[in-house]
Amino acid sequence: MDFTSFRPSPSKVHFSAYKYHVFLSFRGPDVRKSLVDHLFEALTTSGIHVFLDTERLEKGEIIGLSLEKAIESSAILIPIFSRTYADSVWCLEEVRQMWKCRSTQLIIPLFYDVDPSDVRYPQKHNGRYAEAFNRHYSKGRYDTHIIGEWKDALQHVSSLSGWSLQLFSGYCFFFISVKRSRDFLELFRHLTITVFGICRYEGKLVKRVVLDVIASINCVSRHVAKHPVGITHHVSKVKDMLDLDLNDRAITLGIWGIGGIGKTTLAKALFNQLSICFEASSFLSDVRSSAQQPGGLVQLQKQLLKDLAKVDIPVNDIDHGKSLIQFHLGSLRSLVILDDIDHRRQLDSFMLDCYGPGSRVIVTTRDKHVLNACQPQNIYKLEGLQVDEALELFSWHAFLKPHPDDPYQDLSRKIVMASHGVPLTLEVLGAELYDKKNGDNCWIEALSVLQKMTHPNIFEPLKISYDSLRPCEREIFLDIACIFIGQDIEEPTIFWAELGLDVYIALENLQSKLLIRIGDDNKVLMHDLMRDMGRAIVAAESHDHPGKRSRLWKQEDVHKVIDGEWGTKSVKYLLHTLEDEDEGDRLNTKSLASMNGLRYLCFSNTIMDGCTINLSPNLKWLKWKRCSLERMPPHWNLEHLAILDLSSRSISHGSNLQYSLKELWNDRSHRKMPRNLKILRANWCPNLQRIPTFWRQPSLLKLDLTGCSMITELPDSLGFQVQLNYLELACCSRLEKLPDCIGNLLELKHLGLSECSSLKALPDSIGFLEALTHLNLFHCHKLERLPGSITELTSLEKLVLSSCSKLNKLPDTLEDLESLRELELNHVFLNDLPYSIWYVIFTETGRTVKLSSYFACLCWSSQTAALPQFE
């Protein structure tokens, strides 16, 4: 049997719609006291909710309604085909019901002591399954049509991707390369004793099934809402309009409604419920905002292709992306959601008429006229919540329960009535009024604002929450709205702390008021209406004179201020970007001299004229992509910089840009060098030849020099930066060694050295890095050995040694790496494997050892039961 014949790929199962995670169907006498007990225990130990029929009757009765409902209420259906499975009419009915649910649930068949072909084609093999069906026919108790459906269901379900016990009893986890088979017999003897001595075959099958279920649970789904009040009936109506049983053509549906009404929430709920029904799915969020960014639509096209066709290929421009979409997606039955479209050009970019038969495209927008461009088959107008629903949603945020406190019943109902049922208004006002119950003044004021609104003007109620913020919280809110949406919160946090703001308290308060959200990926997010409100507040600082505003992010305003030399000390943030990142933009920066209040300055592909001017002494963050200078001018005041980002990227053929940066600053000639730098990033500056001496005051937290291929060494002064926790040197192809002072960096957690093709060895001092968790040495093909001190890295969780082609030996005491969870040795041909590697593999759960073509991948989940102690 082929090793991958029945290997399931995790599907997109969204468990919020189901009562149970898993339904097990099995023949009790065959597997109840063996595989089923083990599987049930492993699944439940992993926190998976399993339906197991403990009172199964084996008397031939047709499946009861309760079991039928249990199957429909389970996200993953696991039939366990054993030798006498087909003897049970009950089992056959269960598998027939499972096949009916195939479009909305995941089925993973298991084959226990039976060949899959016997299950799939019983009459051809004349085995136990054929005998069972012959008995069902001969008894005459069941309609031949029903028996035919049982056989069809068995054939279809047994053809799905699944797992057979034969996989694990017929093969070891490891494969030996034929070209490297000198030690085959000795290694096979050792593996036989070790692997088969520890794990029974059933245990391997159980672990694999649990991994697949966990992978399905942990697949990416969309967070809908903490309190999804009133969403269910909208989902039901839209599903009816989508006509999901129709597969001969693609259908487009528009969801239309005012801002804050819940279009995105509805789209997420639909995505979570429907994506399992399609071959591929993609949710493109906040298209309107992304389209305003340089190259934003191209990035969305790339994401669409990656989500649906599973191809990660360069997209040169919008037209190229359209061609790729047409080529790759025409045969796929896909679910595509385009969230917050506001222009026909955006719809044209995604080629809505090119998706395969049975596809569904859902477009959300505030502007009904935009939908005319894609001519949807249906448009669903999303209205506000009903009064009772609105009161419940408001109460969840204002009282942390589904109904108001008695003294606030009347006021709550009046506020809800005046909110027009707009969910965002209800959530924000509820969060704002939650801790204001000592008197009615705040509640009455909020009600007054709402009652003065002659139509649903969403900004007014939202501004109530903004006005209640402390000054530092308002600053951070406006910074996020204008500059930092979608960015990792780490660097803005460092920036705000350098400005003396109470960052952590402010962020916590902004989140509690629902003004921002920090996602699981640590990126700061904001509802588009919150963003629009924040930007409107900044624009109102000076309607006619953008040079008097605190933040400039619109490129027409940036050019107007710089070209007209209209800058003033009011400007604290300036963000300059280009639609075409391969084109340079020449700017007359004399106006920077008048912007002496600048805290944040971001240039992208900018060729600067007038560099004789000084930078603002208040500047904390300088970001200059593809810096056009050879070095920072010596008169520039860098003393107070906290973040210096001079990163570039590869330049496309035909670009008018060149890599210029050769030196960051000169230690001798620069008058005001950075003395409090927290982050230094100079990615992909291939002409950068040296790193200047670091100031003795330890301040640096992150240093990223990826792709600086001219750098041959690091300064010894790096050892003074004892707070450094992140050092990335990937693709520094001429870097031959690390300084011994690297051992001084006791806070270092990440050390990236992948594709440092000249690196021959690591210093022994690396063993002092007691906090190091990630060490990446991928494709260091001159690296011949690892220092013995590497086993002293007791915090190391991930070690990547793949493609280190000259590495022929591992340290003998790998077991000392007590925190190691991932070890990658792809394309590493070792003369000898230390016995300690088996200790690494077998004594801890949750460890992953990747041995690629030399061995195979072994991956055990941290949720499965612990293995016996290795001896």
N, C-alpha and C positions, 0 to 999 in steps of 0.2 A: 504493500500500500504506500502510495506517495505520502511523504511527511506532511504535506500541506493540503491533502485532499479534503479534510474536514475541518480546516482551521477557520473559525469565525472571525470576521473583522467587526470590532465593536460598532454598534449602530447608535444612532442618535435617539435615545429613549429618554423621554422627559417625564419624570416620575410623579410630578405634582398632579397629573391627571389620573393616577391609578392608586388603588387601595393597597395593593401588594406589589413588591418588587418582582418576585419570582413565583411561578406556579410549577410544581413538580408533578409529572404524570409518570406512574411506574406500576409494575406488576409486583405486588408485595412479596410473594414467596421467592422471587428471584433476587431481589436487591434490597428489600426493606431493612434487613439487619446488617447490611454491608455498605454498599455505595450510598444509599439514600440517607442512612443515619450519619455517615461521615460528611456527606455533602450538606445536609441540613445543618449540622453543627458548625461547619466551616462558614457557611453563608450567614447564619444568625450571629456567630461570633464577630463577623465583619460588619455587623449593623444592618444586614439586609433582611427585609421583612419577607418571609417565605410563607406561602400557603401550602400546607401539607394536610391531606385528608387523613385524619387519624381514625376515622370510623368507616373506612372503605368496605363496601359490600361486594363480594365476588359471586353474585348469584345470577348475573346476566341481566339485571335491570338496566333500562335506559338511563343515561346520566340524568341526575336530578337537577332541578332549577338552581339549587344553591351552588352546585359545582359549576354549572354553566356560567353563573354570575361571577364566581371566583375566577374563572378563566378570563372573562371579559374585563375583570378588575385587576388583572396582573399585567405588568409591563413586559416581562420576559417569561416565555413559556418554554419549559424544558421537559420534553418527553424522553424517558430513558428506555430505549428499546432493548429488551432482554429476550431470552430464548422463548419464554411463554407469554410475552406481551400480547400477541395477537389472540391468545386463548381467551382473553378477557374482553367481553363485549363492552364493559365499562371503559377500559383503556382505549378501545377503538373509537368509542363515542367521544372521548376526550380529545383524541388526536384529530377527529373530524371537526370538532368545535374549534380547535386551535387553528386549523387551516382556514376556517372562516374569518379568523381574526388576524390573518397574515398582513393585511394592509396597514394595521395600526399598532401591531405589537411585534416584538422580536422573538423569533423561535430559534432555539439552539438545541438540535437533537444530539443525544448521547447514545452510543452503541456499546452495550455491555455484553460481552461473550456472545456476540452475534455479528455476522458480517453485514455491512450496510447493503450489499447487493441482495441478500436474502430478504431484507425488509422491503427494498425497493421493488424487486421483481420476484415475488414468492413463487409463482407458478413455473418460472424458468428453472428454479433451483431445487424444487421439490423438498424443501427443508421443513422446519417446524412451522414457519409461517404459512406455507402452502397447506400443510396438514390442518392447521387451525381453521383456515378458510373453507377447506373441504368439509370439516365438521359443521361449521356454521350453515353451509348450504344444505347439508344432508339432514340437519335437524328440522329445517323448514320453519323455524320460529321467527325468522327475520326476513323482511322483504328483500328480494334480490337487488332492488335499487339502493337500499340502505347499505347492503354489503358492498355493492360497487363503490359507493361513496367512501366507505372505510378503506377500501383498497386504493382508491385515488388519493385520499388524504395521506395514507402511509407512503405512497410513491412520491408525492410532492414534498412532504415534510422530511423524509429521509434523504432527499436530494439537496436539502439546504446545507449550508456550511455548519459543521458541528465538530464533535470529537468522538473518536473511537478508542476504546481501551486498548485495542491492538497497536495503536500508535505508541503507547507507552510500554507495552510488554515486548514489542518487537524491536525497539530501538533504545539506545542509550541517549542521554541528553547531548552527548558530545560526538562530533565527527572529526576524524583525523585526516588531514590532507594527505593524499596519496604520495605527493612529492616529498613529504616529510615523514615517512613512515618507519624510519630506522628504529624508533623506540615504541612501535605500535603495540607489540605483545606486552611489554612491561607496563605501558600506560593503560592498555585495556584491562590487564589484570588488576591494576590499582583502582581503575574506575569501577570495575565490576564489584570489587569488595566494598568500595566506598559508597557508590550510588545505590546499588541494589541492596546493600546491607542496611541502608538508612530508610529508604522510601519504598513502600509497596507500590505496585503499579496503580492501584486505585487512588492512593494518596497523590500521585502525580496528576492523575485525571482530575481529582477534586481541586487541586491547586490551580490548574489551568482554567477550569470552569469558573472558579471564584474570581480569578484575574479578569476574565472576560466580562463577568457581571459587574465587577467594580469599575472596569474601564467604561462600560456603558453608562453606569450611574454618574461617573465623573466627566462624561463628555460635555462639551461646551453647550450650554443652554443660556437663554436670556433671562435675567432677573426681571420679573414682571412688575411687582409692587409688593411692598410689605403688607399692605391691606388692599387686595384687589377687589374692592367692593364694586358690584354692579357690572363686572366684566363678563360674567358667564353668558348672559343672554345675548350680548353683542357678538361674542365668539360664535354662538350657535347660529345666529342670523347670517353672519358672514360665511360660515362654512356651507350653509344652504345655498348661498349665492355663488359659491365657487364651483358647485356641481362636481364634487370630487370623483364621482364614478365615471365621468366623461373623460375618455383618454385619447380621443381621436384628434384633438387639437389643443393648443395652449389657450389659456384664458387669463385675461388681465382684469383686475378689479381695483377700483380706486376707493380709498377711505378719505373722506373730506370733512373738515371741521375746523373750528377756530383754534388758536393757540391755547395750549393748556387743557384741552378738552379730553385728552387721553388717547390720541391717535397712535402714538408710539407704544403706549402700554397695551393697547389692543393688538397691534402688530406683533409685539413680543409674545403675547399669549397665543396667538395664532401660529407663530413660528414654532413655539415649543410643542404644540399639539400636533401640527401637521408635518413637520420635517421628516418624521419617521416614515411617512407615506410616500416619500420621493427618493429617487436614486441619489440626489444631491440637493443641498440647500445652501442659501447664502442670505445673510441679513446685513444690508449696507445701511448703517445708521447715520443720521444727521448729514444727509447728502448735501443739503444747502450750505452748511458751514464748511464741509470738506471742499466743495467746489470753489469756494472763495480763496482757498490756499493755493500757493504755487504748485502746479502739477497735481492738484487734488483729485480731479476726475480720472487722471491716468492711474493714480494709486488705487482708486475705487475699482477701476477696470481690472487691475492686477489682482485685487482681492477677490473679485467675482470669479475670475478664471481659476484662482487657487482653490476657492471654496467648492466650485462646481466640477471643474475638469481635473482638479488635483495637479495642475501644472503651475510651476513658479518660474515664469519666463519674463524677460524684459519686455516692457511696453514702451515704445519710443514716443508715441504721442496718441492723441485721442483717436485719430483715424486708424492708426495701427491697432489700437485696442479693439476698435469695432470689427476689424477684419479677423482678429484672433477670436473674439466672441462668436462671430458667425461660423468660423471654422470648427471650434471645439465644442460648442454647446447645442448644435442643431439636432443631435440625436438623443440628448439626455432629457429624462423626465425630471424637471427641476422645480424647486420652490425658491422664488426670489422675492425678497422684500426690499423695496427702495423707500427708505424712511425720510420724510421731510424734503420733498422735491418742490422747488419753486420756480423752475425755468425749463422751457422745452428743450434747451440744449443739453440739460442733464439727462433727460429721458432718451434723447437721440444717442447719447454716449453708450447706452446699455443695450441697444438693438433689441427692443422688446418683441419684435416680430420674428426673431431667429431661434427661439427656444423650442425644444423638442415637443412632440405630441404628449399631451397629458400634463404639461407644465402649468404652473400657476404663478402669476406675477402680481404682487400686491404693492400698490403705490399709495403712500400717505402724503397729503398736502393740505395747506391752508387755502390754496387758490384753485377753485373748481375749473377755471379756464385752462390751467396747466394740463388737466386730465384730457382735454380735448385732443392734445397732441398724440396720445397713445390710444385713443378711442377704446376705452375699456368696455367690456361687455356689461359691467354693472358698476354703479357708484353707491357706496354706503355712506350716508351722511350721519356722522356721529354727533348726537345731541348730548346735552348736559345730563347729569344724574337726576333721577327722580328725587323728590324731597326726602323720603325715608332713607334712600341710599346715601344721599348727600349728608344727612344728619349722622348716619353711621360712620361715614368716612371722616367727617369733621371730628366726631367724638373720639375716634381712635387716636387722633393726634392731640386733641385738647384735653382728653380725660384718660387716655390709654385704655379705653374700653368702648364697647359698641354703642353706648348711649350716654347722654350728658348727666352730670350730677343734678339732683332735683332743683337746687337754687338757680341753676343756669339753663333750665329747660326752655324757658321762653326766649331768653337772649340767643341761645344757640339756634333755635328754630328760625328766629328773625335773621340772623347772620347767614344761615344756610339759604333761606329764601332769597336774600339779596345777592347771593354769590352766583346766581344763574346756573347752579349745578356744575360749575367748572372745577374739576378735581384738583388742579394745581392750586387754585385759590383756597379751596377748603383745606388742603394739606398744609400750606404755608401759614394760613391764619390760625389753624388749629395748633400748629407747633409754636407759633408766636404767643398765643394766649394760654398755653399749657400751664406756665408757672405764674400767671397773673390772676389769681383768684382771691386775693385779699380785698379786692374792691371791684366795683363795676366800671370804673372810669375807662380803663383800657378797652374793655369789651364794648362799651357805649361808643367810644371814639372809632373803633373799627367798624361798628355797625353804621355810624354816621358817614364814614367814607364810602362804604358800599352803597348806601341809599342815595348818595348824590350822583352815582353813576347812572347815566341815562341809557347806557348800553354796556355790554360786558367789556369794559376797559381793564384788561388784565393787569396792567402796570400799577394801577392805584392800590389795590389790596396788597400786591407784592412789595410795594414801597413802604408799607406800614412796617414790615419786618426789617427792611433795610434801614429805615430811620431809627429803629431801636438799637442798632449796633453801636458798639463803642468805636471811636475814631480809628483805632488800629485795625479793627475788624472790617470797617468800611474800606480801608486802604487795601487790605488783602482781597476782599471781595471784588473790588474794581480791577486789581491786578489780574486776578483769575479771569474775569469776564473779558478783558481786553487782550491779554497776553498769554496766559498759561493754561487755557483749557486743553485737556488731552495730554498734558505733560506729566511725567513722573513727578510726584510731589516733593521728592527728596531735595532737589536743587533749589526750587523756590523757597523751601523751608529754610535752607542755609542762608539764602539771600535775605529773607525777611528777618531772620535772627540777627544778621549783620546790621540791619537797619534799626535794631533795638526794639522790634515789635514782639509782643507776647504771642509767639507763633502758635504754640500747641493749644493754649486756651482758646485763641481765636478760631483755629480750625475746628476744634471740638464744638464751639458755639455755632459756627456757620453750618456744620453738619446737623446739629440738633434742630436748627431752624429750617432745615431742608433747603438751604440756599446753595449748597454744594454737596457733592458726594465723592468720596474717595473709593475707587473700585478695588477689586481684589488684586489687580495688577499694579496698584499703588498710583494710578493715574487720577488726576483730579478732574471731575466731571461736573457739568452744570446744565440744567435744563436750558434749552435755547431761549426761552422767554426770560429767564434770569439773566442770561448773557445779553440779550437785547436791552433789557432794562438797565444793566450796568453800563453798557456802551452809550445808551441814551443819556444817562446821568453825566458821563464824561463829556459828551458832545454839548450838553447844556452849559458847560463851564464857559464856553464862548462859541456861540452859533456861527458867527461870521469870521472869526480869526482862529484857525486851528493851532496857530503858534502859541496861543495862550491857554491851550488845554494841557492837562497833566499827562495824558497818554496819547500817543500817535501810533496807530496800527494800520489804518487805511492807507494804501499806497498813494492814492491821489493826494491825500493830506500831507503825507511825508514829502512827496516831491514839491508840493506847493510851498511848504515851509522851508525846505532846504534850498530849492532853486530861487525862491524869492527872498531868502535870508530873513525870514519872518520869525525865526526862533526866539523864544524868550526864556527867562529863568523858570517859568511855570512848567515847562516840559520836563517831566521826570523819566519818561519811558519813550523810546523811539525804536520802532520795529520796521526794518526795511527788508522786503523780500521781492523775489522776481518770479514771474510765471514760468519763464524758461530759464532753468538753472544752468544752462550751458552758455548763456549770454551774460556778459558783464554790463554793469550799469555805472556810468561815470557820474559822480555826484560832486558838486561844489560844496565842500563841507565847511566853508568859512562860517556858515551860520551856527556851527557847533560851538563857536566861541561865545555866542550869546546864550547858549543853553547850559549855563553853568550849574543848573540844578539836576542834571541828568544822573539817574541812579542805574538805569538799565539801557544799554545801547546794543542793538543787534543789526548787523549788516550782512547781506548775503550777496556774494559775487560782486562786491562793490569796488570799483576803481576810484580811489579818492584823490581829488584835487584839493590843494590847500592844506596839506598835512603839517604845515608849520604851526597850526593852532594847537592849543593845549586842550586836553580832555578835562572834563569836569572833575574837580577834586572830590566830588561826592560819588563818583562812579564806583559801583560795587560789582557790576556784572557786564563784561564786555564779550560779546559773541560776534565773531567775524568769520563767516564761512568763506573759504577760499580767499584768505587774506592776500591782497595785492602787493603788500610791502615785503621787502626782504627781511626787515626786522622792525620792532617797535621803535619809533623815533625816540632818541635819548631824552628829549624834553617832555615826553608824555608822562603824566603823573599816574603811575600804576600802584602807588603805595597802598591805597586803600581797597584795591580789588580783592574780592572774595572768590569770584569765578572768572576764569579766563578760558574761553572756548574758541580755538582757532582751527577747528576741524574742517576738513574738506571731504571730497569723495572723488571717485575716478571721473576723469574728464572725458566726455564723449568726443569721438572723432569729428573734427570740423569746428569745435568750440573755439571761441576767440579768447578763452581764458588760459592762463598758465599758472603753474605752481611757482610761487615766488619766495615763500617764507624759508629763510635759511637759518635764522637765529631768532629766538624769542626776545631776548634783551641782552645787552652787553654788560657784564658784571662791572667793568671799569668805567665805561662812559655814561651808563644810564644813571641819572641823578636820583630818581625815585622809583626804585625797584619794588615789586610786590613783597610785602612783609607779613601779610595776613592771608595769603592765598589758601583757599580751601579746596578748590577743584581746578585742575589744569588739564585741558584736553587739547591735543594737537593731532587728531587722527588724520591719517592719509596726507601728510605733508612730506612728500618724498625727498624734498631738497633740504629739509631740516637736518643740520649736521651735528648739532650738539645741544645738550640741555644745560642751561646756566647753573651756576652754583646756587643751591637752595639756601635761603636765609636760615640761620641757626635756630630761630624761634620756631618750634614745631607747630605748624598749623595745617599742613596739607593733609587732606582726607582721601582724595582720589586723584590718580595720575593715569591718563590714558594716552598712549603714544602709538596706537595701532597704525601700522602701515608706514611708519617713519623708517624707510629702508636705508637711509644714509647713516643712521646712528649706530656707532660701533661699541659704545660703552655708556654707562651711567655714572654720574659724578658720585664721589664718595660722600659728598654732603647729603646725599639722599638718606643716609643713615641717621641724620638728625631729625627726620620727619617721622617721629615715633608714633604719631597718631594716624599715619597712613593705613587705610583698611582696604584699598582697592588699587591694584597695579596691573595695568593691561599693556602688554608689549607684543601683541600678536603681529606677525608679518614684519617684524623688525629683522629683516633678512641678513643684515650684516652684524648684528649683535652677537659677539662671540662668547661673552661671559657676563655673569652678574657680579657686582662687587661683594666682597665679604661682608660689608656693612649691612647687607640685606637682612642679616640675622638680628639687627637692632629693631626691626619693624614688628614689634611684638603684638600690634593690633591688626596686622595684615590678615585679611580673610580670603581675598581673591588674588591669585597670581596667574596671569594669562601669558603663556609663552608659545602659543601655537604658531607653527610655520616660522619659527626662528631658525632658519635653515643653517645658520653658521654656529649655533650654540652646541658646544661639545660636552659640557659638563655643568653640573650645578655645584655651587660651593657647599662645603660641609656645614657652614653656618645656617643653612636653610632649616636644619633641625631645630633651631631656636624659635621658629615661627609657630608658637603654641596655639595661636588663634586661627591658623590657616584652615579653611574648609574646602576650598576649590583650587586645584593645581592642574593646569591644562598644558600639556607638552605635545599636543597633536602635531604630527609631521615635523618634528625636530629630527631630521633624518641623519644628522651627524652626532646625535647624542648616543654615546656608547655605553654609559653606565649611569646608575643612580647612586648617589652617596648613601652609605649605610645609615647616616643620620636621618634619612627621610622617614624611617620607621618611628622616629620620635614625634612625628606630627600627629599627636593624639586626637586633634580636633578635625582632621582631614576626613571629609565626607565623599569627595569625588576626585578621582585621579584618572586623567586621560593620558594614555601613552600610545594611542593608536598611530600607526604609520611611522613609528620611530624605527626605521628599518635596520639600523645598526645596533639597536639595543638587543642584546642576546641573553641577558640574565636579569632576574629580579632579586631584590634582597631576600635573604632566607627567613627573616622574621616579620613577614607581612601580618602575622597575627597581632603585632603590637599596634597596628592601625585600628584601634578599637572602635572608632567612629565611622570607618569607611563603609559607604553604602553603594557606591558605583565605582567600578574599575573597568576601564576600556582598554582592550589590547588588540583591537582590530588590526590586521596586517602587521603583526609583530611576530616574528619567527624566532622563538627562544630555543636555545640549545637544551635548556633544562627548565622544567617547571618546579619551583620549590614546593615541598609538601605543604608548606604553610598556606598555599593558595587554596587548598581544599578546606582548611580551617576557615579562611575568609568566606568561602562559598557556603559552607554547610552549618556553621554555628550561629548565624544570625539570620533572622527573617528580614525582608525588605531590602536585601542586597541584590545588586545587578552586576553581573560579570559579563562583559561583551567580548567574545573571543573570535567572532567573525568567521573567516574562511579556515582559520586554523582549528578553531573549535566552534561551538554553536553558542547561541545566546541563552543564558540561564537567568530567569527573572522570577523572583518569588515575592509575593505581596506581604507587606508588613501586617496586613490584617489576618493572614492565615495563621494557623496554630504553629507554635514554635517547634523547631526540629529538635531531635535529641542532641545532647552535647557531643561534639566531635571528640574522638579519642585517637 
